[in-house]
Amino acid sequence: MFVKMGSVARKNRAFHIRIDNHDVWNLDNTLANIIHPALIRLRERVPHFGYPTPYDETEAYPEFSSQGSFEEILDREAESKYYENLWMEKLQKMINAFEMIIDKDEDYDKIAHHVDHENERNEWWNKIEEGLNLFAKHYHGLWD
């Protein structure tokens, strides 16, 4: 696989992408190896210029969640910090899931040798599924 993408600042942004047959044999792992470092870079970018504001998901101010607004809240900095923290937690769960996919063969072997491996295996898969579901749900929010 070879991927080179030009700067978004260029008028004629160039894309050079080559996908080889061996890249698609284990595509989930191939993509995880690309997505994982990209999510880390997104999380570590400071200052953060954007993050989703899921008013329908907030538990901090449930009385305002149904109207999708914080008009009654005077402290915009606290509101912004709340959503940024919420977004960072979700990003970390996504990062963890893709890391687990990358390491799944090694991790899965370790879990299989424990006495109570079924519960551990279920917890392990549930963490991956949670991260992947968050990735899918917030795909359009992966920008900064």
KETIMAR-394833 format. One line per field, with one value per residue (C-alpha): residue number from 1; residue in one letter; x, y, z. Coordinates in pm, 1 decimal. Example, Ala and Ser with C-alpha at 12.3 -4.5 7.8 and 13.67 -1.06 7.14 Angstrom:
2
kegu = [1 / 2]
loro = [a / s]
c1 = [1230.0 / 1367.0]
c2 = [-450.0 / -106.0]
c3 = [780.0 / 714.0]
% end
This chain:
144
kegu = [1 / 2 / 3 / 4 / 5 / 6 / 7 / 8 / 9 / 10 / 11 / 12 / 13 / 14 / 15 / 16 / 17 / 18 / 19 / 20 / 21 / 22 / 23 / 24 / 25 / 26 / 27 / 28 / 29 / 30 / 31 / 32 / 33 / 34 / 35 / 36 / 37 / 38 / 39 / 40 / 41 / 42 / 43 / 44 / 45 / 46 / 47 / 48 / 49 / 50 / 51 / 52 / 53 / 54 / 55 / 56 / 57 / 58 / 59 / 60 / 61 / 62 / 63 / 64 / 65 / 66 / 67 / 68 / 69 / 70 / 71 / 72 / 73 / 74 / 75 / 76 / 77 / 78 / 79 / 80 / 81 / 82 / 83 / 84 / 85 / 86 / 87 / 88 / 89 / 90 / 91 / 92 / 93 / 94 / 95 / 96 / 97 / 98 / 99 / 100 / 101 / 102 / 103 / 104 / 105 / 106 / 107 / 108 / 109 / 110 / 111 / 112 / 113 / 114 / 115 / 116 / 117 / 118 / 119 / 120 / 121 / 122 / 123 / 124 / 125 / 126 / 127 / 128 / 129 / 130 / 131 / 132 / 133 / 134 / 135 / 136 / 137 / 138 / 139 / 140 / 141 / 142 / 143 / 144]
loro = [m / f / v / k / m / g / s / v / a / r / k / n / r / a / f / h / i / r / i / d / n / h / d / v / w / n / l / d / n / t / l / a / n / i / i / h / p / a / l / i / r / l / r / e / r / v / p / h / f / g / y / p / t / p / y / d / e / t / e / a / y / p / e / f / s / s / q / g / s / f / e / e / i / l / d / r / e / a / e / s / k / y / y / e / n / l / w / m / e / k / l / q / k / m / i / n / a / f / e / m / i / i / d / k / d / e / d / y / d / k / i / a / h / h / v / d / h / e / n / e / r / n / e / w / w / n / k / i / e / e / g / l / n / l / f / a / k / h / y / h / g / l / w / d]
c1 = [0.0 / 112.9 / -83.9 / 25.9 / -218.9 / -138.9 / -210.5 / -572.9 / -442.7 / -356.5 / -612.8 / -544.4 / -486.2 / -310.9 / -398.8 / -170.2 / -309.7 / -201.9 / -364.9 / -194.1 / -359.8 / -190.6 / -337.9 / -694.2 / -629.0 / -662.3 / -823.3 / -952.5 / -596.2 / -458.5 / -711.6 / -661.9 / -291.1 / -383.6 / -677.4 / -507.9 / -222.0 / -457.6 / -691.2 / -394.6 / -282.9 / -636.2 / -654.8 / -313.4 / -365.8 / -363.4 / -549.7 / -855.3 / -1047.5 / -1353.4 / -1545.1 / -1899.7 / -2154.0 / -2401.2 / -2673.0 / -2889.1 / -2622.3 / -2538.4 / -2602.3 / -2452.9 / -2746.1 / -3036.1 / -3294.1 / -3138.7 / -3063.6 / -3409.8 / -3394.6 / -3035.0 / -2919.8 / -2733.7 / -2896.4 / -2958.6 / -2598.4 / -2382.9 / -2047.2 / -1964.3 / -1612.1 / -1747.2 / -1982.7 / -1699.6 / -1469.3 / -1743.3 / -1793.2 / -1421.7 / -1368.2 / -1660.0 / -1512.5 / -1163.4 / -1308.2 / -1483.6 / -1171.3 / -971.6 / -1221.4 / -1187.9 / -807.7 / -814.2 / -1040.2 / -814.8 / -508.7 / -682.1 / -755.4 / -389.1 / -279.3 / -572.4 / -381.8 / -137.5 / -401.8 / -652.1 / -392.3 / -324.0 / -695.1 / -752.8 / -505.7 / -679.7 / -916.9 / -1201.6 / -1128.1 / -1486.7 / -1574.4 / -1243.1 / -1290.5 / -1642.9 / -1521.0 / -1238.0 / -1472.3 / -1723.9 / -1454.1 / -1365.6 / -1731.6 / -1789.4 / -1494.3 / -1598.8 / -1957.1 / -1832.3 / -1609.7 / -1906.1 / -2141.4 / -1896.2 / -1730.4 / -1841.6 / -1705.8 / -1349.4 / -1210.9 / -1026.0]
c2 = [0.0 / 349.7 / 662.0 / 1019.8 / 1304.9 / 1663.9 / 1957.0 / 2068.7 / 2422.9 / 2341.1 / 2424.6 / 2098.8 / 1858.7 / 1545.6 / 1195.3 / 901.0 / 575.4 / 221.8 / -78.0 / -415.4 / -756.9 / -834.9 / -513.5 / -643.8 / -996.7 / -877.3 / -540.1 / -478.2 / -491.3 / -288.4 / -11.2 / -22.8 / 43.7 / 359.6 / 480.9 / 429.7 / 680.1 / 923.3 / 924.1 / 973.0 / 1273.8 / 1416.0 / 1371.9 / 1526.2 / 1828.9 / 2135.1 / 2356.3 / 2160.9 / 2361.6 / 2144.5 / 1867.5 / 1740.0 / 1885.3 / 1601.1 / 1785.1 / 1474.4 / 1277.5 / 1518.5 / 1419.8 / 1734.7 / 1955.3 / 1722.7 / 2000.5 / 2165.0 / 1852.6 / 1822.3 / 2170.0 / 2128.8 / 2454.8 / 2597.2 / 2940.8 / 2950.5 / 2866.6 / 3174.5 / 3004.3 / 2916.6 / 2816.7 / 2548.5 / 2425.4 / 2409.8 / 2229.6 / 1978.8 / 1886.1 / 1878.8 / 1636.8 / 1422.4 / 1413.9 / 1326.7 / 1032.0 / 904.1 / 948.8 / 750.7 / 464.1 / 464.3 / 468.6 / 181.7 / -24.2 / 14.7 / -64.2 / -380.6 / -478.4 / -429.2 / -643.5 / -886.8 / -1204.2 / -1158.7 / -1033.2 / -1301.4 / -1574.0 / -1430.3 / -1421.4 / -1777.3 / -1914.3 / -1763.3 / -1971.1 / -1719.9 / -1647.1 / -1632.9 / -1326.5 / -1159.5 / -1237.7 / -1091.3 / -775.4 / -747.3 / -778.1 / -538.9 / -270.3 / -314.3 / -295.5 / 16.1 / 192.6 / 90.1 / 201.0 / 538.8 / 563.7 / 494.0 / 724.6 / 1015.5 / 956.9 / 1296.8 / 1458.3 / 1340.7 / 1678.9 / 1959.5]
c3 = [0.0 / -76.8 / 13.3 / -43.7 / -17.9 / -96.9 / 128.7 / 159.5 / 105.8 / -256.1 / -521.7 / -708.9 / -421.5 / -546.6 / -429.9 / -500.2 / -364.5 / -449.1 / -283.0 / -326.1 / -302.7 / 28.9 / 175.4 / 138.5 / 263.6 / 625.8 / 552.0 / 904.7 / 1035.2 / 742.5 / 799.3 / 1177.5 / 1121.7 / 929.1 / 1139.2 / 1478.5 / 1428.5 / 1253.0 / 1554.6 / 1787.6 / 1580.3 / 1590.8 / 1969.5 / 2029.2 / 1806.0 / 2029.2 / 2034.2 / 1925.7 / 1671.4 / 1661.0 / 1829.2 / 1802.4 / 2044.1 / 2098.6 / 2287.7 / 2279.1 / 2471.1 / 2749.3 / 3107.9 / 3258.2 / 3164.0 / 3076.2 / 3106.1 / 2799.7 / 2599.2 / 2444.7 / 2294.1 / 2181.3 / 2330.2 / 2626.3 / 2598.9 / 2972.3 / 3050.2 / 3085.7 / 3110.8 / 2749.2 / 2847.4 / 3083.8 / 2812.1 / 2560.7 / 2805.1 / 2886.7 / 2519.3 / 2449.9 / 2740.7 / 2624.2 / 2273.7 / 2402.2 / 2597.9 / 2285.9 / 2075.5 / 2330.7 / 2314.3 / 1934.1 / 1960.7 / 2209.0 / 1981.9 / 1678.7 / 1890.8 / 2011.3 / 1649.9 / 1558.2 / 1853.4 / 1841.4 / 1755.2 / 2043.1 / 2288.9 / 2195.8 / 2261.8 / 2609.2 / 2694.1 / 2570.3 / 2828.2 / 3132.7 / 3342.6 / 3314.6 / 2949.9 / 2825.9 / 3035.2 / 2948.6 / 2581.5 / 2588.0 / 2763.6 / 2512.1 / 2212.3 / 2372.9 / 2404.7 / 2038.0 / 1937.2 / 2150.2 / 1987.1 / 1636.0 / 1700.0 / 1821.1 / 1512.9 / 1284.1 / 1473.3 / 1479.6 / 1143.6 / 1014.7 / 1331.5 / 1266.8 / 1173.4 / 1339.3]
% end
